[in-house]
């Protein structure tokens, strides 16, 4: 079903194209939703996106200040550099020559200028706004937990099969159970002996998930059981823990200002689009 937006006809293909652009991420986020309802919602959101884009484009075209030709030419030159095969460029823009592409570039520049105008002259956030945001979002400014960990590792690779690696690390574990110092056993068994297997301080998110699931659940001085990751078999020991700490307001003040400014810009843009919709004549044909 086509749309008529302020007299401009928009074919259904444009909505379908927008739906395909959104589909990969959309279906991941709404994977648990009923497929039929999910598809209906996707098409509805795609239609709204197309309407908003057309309305903004229409407003941008009304702007009497032209974009300098030199800027358009320079943008086209940069765009061409991104394509090894120039025919792909023309195909993506559904164009036979540079003229249509330049028209698209100029329109995009007009849109960017229009949106920049919408977001200008925003009020500055007050100290109270900044402090309120900080208090309500403190956990976002917390640094990740850290542990200082060393490990004995036996790699499973083209040189060592799984059974051989497991037998070797089992011997290391037996020595530990019999009272041998971890630091002595590391040197005799690990495939990563640099620094006695000491990995230093490890931050959450830095190592593979299977490794972190074990080491971040150990206490200081505790030695793990044998566990497996995609690299092979491990035994880990924790030497120290550093819990995440919340940064001070002063340390994150600039970041908060940027976030508040972005929130105000998005709100101003939403209000601008709502105004365009309220004045627009939108029909299904």
N, C-alpha and C positions, 0 to 999 in steps of 0.2 A: 504494500500500500504506500503510495507516494504521499508527500507532504507539500503543502503550499504555504510558505513562510513569507509573509509580507509580499505576496505575489511571486516569490521565487520558488520554482518547482524543484523539489528534492526527491530523486527517485529512491525507491525502496532499496536498491542496491547499495546506496550510501549507508543505510542503517545496517544492512547485512555485513558490509565491510567493517563497520565499527564493532559489530558483535564478534566477528572473527578476531579482531585485534584484541578485544578484551577477554576472549574466551579462555586462554590458557591459565591466566592468573585467577580469573573469576571462578572457574570450575574447581580449582584447588581450594580456594577460600570457602566455597559453598558446596563442598563435596558431599556433605551429609544431607543436603536439601533434596526434596523430591525432584527427580529429573525434569518432569513436565513443568513444575512451578519454577524451577531454576532457569529453564530456557525462556519462560515467559518474562521473568524478571530481567534476564540478560537483554532481551530485545527491548524491554521498556527503558532500561538504563541507556542502552545504545541510542534509542530514539531521542532521549533527553540530551545526550551528549551532542548528537548531530544538530538538534535544534539550537542549543546554546552556541555551538561553533558557528552556525550560519548567522545567528543574530549578531555575534561579535564581529564576524567578517563584514556584515552589512554596515555596521556602525563604523568600522575601520575604513571602509570605502568612502564614507561620507566626509572623512577628514580631508580638507582642501589642501593641506600642506603636502606637496609631493615629496617622495623619497628621491634624493639625488641619484641620477643615473650611474654615477661612478660607484656609489655604494652597492647598487644592485649588481653591477658588473663584477665588482670585487667579490661579492658573495657567491655569484655564479662560478667564478674562477676557483674559489675555495671548495665549492661543492664538487666541481669536476675533478679536483685532485683526489677526492675520496673514492673515485671510481676508476678501476683499471680498464673496464670495458664501458665506453661512453654510451653504448646502446642500452645498457642496463639503466643508466640515468634517465634516458628518454622514456624507457619502458615504465619506470617507477612513476614518472610524472605524466604518463600517457600523452607524451608530446612528440611532435615530428621535428621540431627545431628548438632553438634556444628561446624564442620569443615567449612561448607558453610557460617555460620554466621561470623566466625573468618575471612574468606576471605573477606567478605563484610566490616567488621570493619577495616581490614588492608588497604583495598582500600580507605575507607573514610579518614583514617589517612594520607595516601599518598596524597590524594587530598588536605586536609587541609594544609599539609606541602608545596605542590606546590603553592597553592594560597597565603600562607604566604610569600613565596619567591617572588612571583610577586609583592606583596605590600611592600617589604622591600626597604630600601635605597631611599625612596621618599624624594624629596627636602623639606626643612622646609619652612613654610609660613613666609614671611617677615612682618615687622610691617605695611607696606603699604597694604599688602594683608588683614591683620586683620582689619585695619581701614576701608578699602573699603567694606569688608563684613559687618561690623557693620553699616556703613552708609546706605547700600542698604537694610538692613534687620532689621532696628531699631524696627519696630512694633512687630517683633517676640520676642523681649526682654522686652516687656511691661507687667507689672503685671496686673492682672485682677482688674476690678472695684470692689469696696466694698461699702456696705451700712450697717449702724447700724439700725437694725429693731426690733420692738417689734410687737407682734400680739395677737389678741384674736382668739382663735380657739375652735370650737365645733366639736369634732370627730364624724364621722359616723361609727359605728361599731356594734358588736353584742349586746351592751348595749343600744345604742341610734340609732333610725332610722333617716332617712334623714329629714323627716318633723319636728320631735322634735328638731333636731340640728338646722335646719334653723329658726324655731320659736324663739329659744333661742338667736341666734346671731342677729336676727332682733330686739329683745328687746334691746340688747346692742347697736345696731346702732341707735335706736330711742333715747336712753339716750345721745349718743354722739351728735346727731343733736340738742338736747335740751340744749346743753352746758356743759354736764358733762365732766370732765377731762378723757382723755383716760386711764391714769394710775389708776384711781379709778374704771373705768368700767372693766378693765382687771381683777382685783382681784375678781370681783363679777361674772364674766361670763366665763372666759377662762377655758379650760380643761388642760392648761399647764401654771400654775400660777407661776412657779419658776422664781424669779427675775422680777416679773411684766410682764411676757411674753416676756422679753427682750432676743433676740437671739444673741445679740452682733453684731460684724461685720461679715457680710455674703459676701462671695466671689462668683462671677459668676461661675456657674458650681457646686456649693456646695449643693444647694437645688433643689427640683423638679422644672421642667420647668414652670409649671403653677404658682408656687409661685414667681419665679424670673421674669416672664413676667410682673407681677404687681409691685413688690417692686422696681425693677430697673427703673421703669418709674414714680416713685413718687419723688417729691421734698422734701427737708428737712422740717420737721414739718407737712407734708401732711399726711392725713389719707385716706386710700383707701375705696372704696365701699366694699360691701360683695363680696367675690370671692370664688371659689371652687377649691380644689385640690383633689387628690386621698384619702387624709386623712379626709376631711370634709370641713367645712366652716371657712373662715378667714376674719378678718379685720386687716390691718397692718398700722403701723405708722413708718415713717422714722425719725431718730434722727440725722443722719450725713451721709455724702457721702465722699468717698475717691476715686477719679479717679485713674485709673491705671497710673503708672509712668514708664518711660523707664529706665532700668538699665544703669549704666555708662559703658563705654568701659572696664574700669579696672575690673568691677564686672563680666563681661561675657567673658573676654579675653580667659580664659582657655576653655570655651565651644566653642568659635569660632575656636580655634586651633584644637579641636577635630573634629569639623564639616569640616574644610578645609582638614584635614588629611583624613577623610573618603571620601570626594569628590575626592581627588587625588588617593586614593586606588581604588575607583570604576572606575575612568577613566583608571588607569593602567590595571585593570582587563578587561575592555571593549576592550582596545587595544590588550591585550594578546589574548583574544578570537577571535578578528577579524583576528589576525595573523594566529591562528590555522585554521580558516575557509578558509583563502586565500590559505593555503597550502594543505588543505584536499581534498580528492576525495570523493564527496558525490553523490550517485546515488539513484534514485528511481527504485525499481525492482518489 
